[in-house]
Amino acid sequence: MAKERLTWVDAVKGFLMVLVVIGHYSGPMPVESPLITYIYWFHMPAFFLLSGLFFKPIADNSQLKPAIHKRFMQLMVPYLFFLLLLTFFKYGMMIGDGTLTSAFLRQDLIELTVGGRFLRGEHGVFWFVTVMFATYLLFLWITRQKRWLQFTILAACYIAAQLEGTFAMGLASEPDAASAQIPMIWNLDVVLIAVVYFAIGYYFKAFWMNIPKAAIGIAAAIAALAMAADGIGFINYHLSLKFLRYDHFLLDLIIPIAMTALIVGIFQQMTAIKRLPWFEKIEKHSISIMYLHIFIGFVVKDMLPYNILTYTLAGLFVPIVLSILIPKTIPLGEILIGRFNPRKHMHLS
């Protein structure tokens, strides 16, 4: 049973990682399509939801420190490694073409420290990891409270997130510029909404582990209805966790949950018949793919015909190769790409 569960989970996460790469493609599309918009409707909430699915609450105080240490090693150590790695290459390239100035260096170091939504370009995905780590810490604390208080805190978080999002979007015409008007290190305010998606995975684990076919049908109907409403202009729905763009108090729950249920349900049905090894392979190397695909896209843009297919393939294949090489060529390389095993690395604790 556990092996079967992990099969569909890995496949879903691998598929979502493909969507992450596609979602960062900024070149011309083969046809006018709202594909990128639809990807953003659910793919980041889905990651938080699936993480909540396997969350284990901790009642014993003696287990808190080991649990937090494990998550820190799995999330924040790769964060620091890839942050330094990409920054090193960026500065090296700028020194090579003579564009690195003291003014740029000072501003860039400030942005690297603040992180979150202030990181752009090759560092654009780094916000997710700091939010994930903070979400884990917050939910760890929440689940140590009485059950009624847990739901009260989560409701308060969601309302606060919606209020902040509404306020932020009134500060400028574009979400990235608007959210930048609210200074927050590591995008920690995004935890307010991320923890709600995380909690939905945790509290409704029985549903997510085996989504009924009827629920898949309902989810498909909701997704189709939302896309049709968007297509005819009845709604103009967008969702961007990074930039605090939460468009609708109810739709920010309904659409991401329905589309996640649809994807998870489909993959559960598919993997019950046949495993999907390529998506599992992508999930295995997802840390490297997440951190490196944008930078790889910049590098190959002038080397290959630049379209959504070449961008996606390069953004998947090159990081996978590097993910295989890093543990073989760098001491403690497995830890640097997020594969920290407390039992295996006892000497580090």
N, C-alpha and C positions, 0 to 999 in steps of 0.2 A: 504493500500500500504506500509506504513512504517513498519507494523508488518511483512509483507511478506519479505521485504528487509532484516530486521534484522534476519529473520529465516535463509536465505541462508548465510548471512555474518557470523553469529555465527557458522553455520555448517562448513563452509570453514575454519574459524580460528581454530575450534576444530580439524579438520582433519590435518591442518598444525601443530598443537601442537603435535599430534601423531607422525608426521614425525620428529619433533624436537627430541622427545624421541628416536625414532628408529635411528635417525642420530647420536646419541651419544653412541650407542651400539658398543662395541669394542671387543666382543667375537667372537667365530667362527660362520660363517654363515652356514645354512644347506646345501647350494649349493654355488658354486662360482658365485657370482652375483655382478654386479655394482650398486646394489640398493642404497647404501649410496651415491655413486657419483651422481646418478640421483636426489636424494633428494636435495643435495646441489646445483644442477643446478638452483633451483628456490625457495626453501622454504623460505629463508630469504628475498630475493627481494620481494616475495609475501606479507610478513608482512608489509614491508614499503609501497608497492603499495596500499594495502587495507587501511592502515592508512591515506594515502593521499586522498583516496576516500572520506573520511568524514572530511577532513580539512576545516575549515572555516576561510577565510582571515579576518583580522581586520584592518579597516581603521581609526576607532576612537581611538585616543591615550588613552582615558580614559579606554578603554576596554583591553588594552594590559596587564597591571599588573594582573587583575583577570584571564585572559586566561593563562598567564604563570604560575601563582600561581596554577591554577587547574592542569595543566600538571605536574608541579613539584610534587604536592601531589600525583598524580596518578602514577607517574613513579619513582621518586627519593626517596620518603619516603619508599616504599616497597624495593627498592634497598638497602637502608641503613639498613633496618630491617633484611632482609635475609642475607646480608653480615655479620652483627654482629652475627646473629643466627648460621649460618653455621661455622663461625670462632670460636665461643664459643664451639660448639660441637667438632670441629676438635682439638682445643687445649686441651679440656678435655680428648679426647681419647688419644692424644699423651702424656699428663701428666700421664694418667693411665698406659700406657705401657712403660713410661720412655724414650721416643724418642724426647721430646721437648727440644731443645737446644737454647742458647742465639743467636747463629749464625743463626739458622733457623728462630727464631722469628724476628730477625732484617731484614732478607731478605724478609720474608713473609709479614711483615708490609709495607715494601717498595712497594712490588708488589700489595698489597691490596689498597694502596693509588694511585698508577699509574693506576691500573685497566686495562681495555681493553684486548688486546691480551696477556698481561703479566699474566693474571689470568688463571690458569689451574685447572684441577681436578674438585672438587665440585663447584668451582667458575667460571667454564669455560663459562657459558652463560651470565655472568654479562655485558659483553661488549655491548650486544644488547640494553640494556635499556639506557645506557649513550649515545649511538649513536642515538637512537630514540629521546631522549629528545633534543639533539643538532640539529638533523635534523629538528625537529619541530621549534626550534628557528630560524634556518637559513631560512627555507621556509617561516616562518612568516615574516621575513625581506624581503625576495625576492618578495613576493606578494604585498608588499607595494611600489614596484618600477613600473615604466612604463612597459607595456607588452613586448615591444621589449627588454628591459633591463633584464627582467625576464629570457627570453630564452637565452640571451647572457651569463648571469651568470651561468645558468644551463649547457650550452655547455662547458663553461670554467671549471666548476667543474668536468664534466665527462672526459674531456681531461686531466686535472690535475690528476684525479684518475688513469687513464690508464697509464700515464707517471710514477706515483709513483709506481704502481703495477709492471710495467716492470722493473723499477730500483730495487725494493725490491727483486724480484724473482731472480735477478742476484747476490745477496749477499750471498746466501747459497743454498744448494741443496734441502732442505725441506722448505715448506712455513712458518711453525711456527718459525723455526730458522731464516729464511730470514727476515720476518717481524719484528722480535725482534731486528734486527739491526737498525731499525728506531724508536727511542723513541718517544712516543706520549701518553700523558695522556688520559685515557678513550676511546682510539681508535677514537679520534675526526677526524682523517684524513679519516676514513671510511665514514664520513658524505658526502664527495665529491661525492661518487657514490650512497650512500643511498638516498640522496636528489633527485637524478634523478628518481629513482624508485618511490619515494614518489610523485614527480611531475606528473609522468605518471598516477598515480591513480587520482590525482586532476584534471588535465586538460582534461582527457578523461573519466570523470565520467559517462557521458551519455552512453558510450560504455560498461563500466564495470557493470553498473547497470542492463543491460539487453543484454547480449552477444548474437548476432544472431547465429542461428544454423550453418549458412555457416561459420562464424568465428570460431566456435568450431571445425568444420571439418578441416579448414585450420590449426588451432593450433595443432590438433591431427596429421595432416600430417607432420608438422614441427617437432613436438616432436618425432614421429616415425622415420623420416629421420635422425634426430640428433642421436638418439639411435642406429640406424642401422650403421651410419657412425662411431660412436664410437666403436660399436661392431666389425667392420671389420678393425679397426685401421686407418681409413681415417682421423679421428680427435682424439685428445686426450684432450678432453675439461674438465676443472675443474673450479669451482667457489667457492671461500671461502672469504666472505666479511671480516670476522674477521682477517684473515692473509694476506689481501691485494692481494690475488691471483685472478687477473682478466686476463683471458687467451687470450681474443680476443676482439678487439675494437667493432666489430659488433655483434658477438655471445653473448657477455655479455648483450646485449639488446634483441636480437632476441629470444634466448632460454628461458631465465627467463620469458619474457613477454608471449611467446607462451604457455609455460607450465602452467603459472598462468591462462591465459585465458581458457585453456582446463579444468583445475580443477574447476575454478569459473563457467564456462559454464555448466559443468556436474552437479555441485551441484545446480545451478539455475534450471535446468531441473528436477532434482530429488525432490527438496523441493517444486516445484510447484505441485507435485503429493502427496508427503507425507513428513512430517517433520522428521528430524533426531535428536531426542532428546538426544541421547548419545553424539553426537558431540557437541550439544549445551551445554550439561552439562560440557564437557571437556573445552569448551571455557570459561564458567563461572568461572572455577577454574584455568584458564590458568596461572595466575601469580604464584601461588604456584607450579604448575606442572613445569613451566619453571625453577624456582629457585631450586627446591628440587629433581628433578628426577635423576640427576647424583649422588648426595649424597646418595639417597635411593638405587641406583644401587650398590654403594660401600658397603653399609651396608648389603644388602640381598645377595650379591654375594656368600658368604660362607654358606648361610642358605637355598638357593633354588637351584635346578638344573639351572645353568646359561646358558640361551640361549636367543635368541632375543624375544621370547614370554614372558618368565617370567620377563625379564628386562623391557619390555614395559608395561606389566600389573602392575608390582610393581611401576614403575615410573609414572603411571597414578593414580592408586587407592590410594596409601598411601598419596600423596600430596592432592588429593581431600578430603580425610578424614580430614587431617590437615587444609585444607582451610575451611572446615565446622566448625571445632573446634575453630580455632583462634578467629573469631569474638565473639564467645560465652564465651571464657575464658579469653581473654586479653582486657583490656580497650582500646577503639578506635581500636579494632582489624580489623574492616572493612577497615580503612584507611591503616593499615599495609599491607593489601593484595590488595591495589590499588583501593578500592571502595570509592573514595572520591567524595562526592556530595557537591558542594559549598553551596547550599541552606540548606542542612541538617546540615552542619558543619560551619555555619557562624561564630561561636565563635572562629574558628581557624584562620580566615583571618585577 
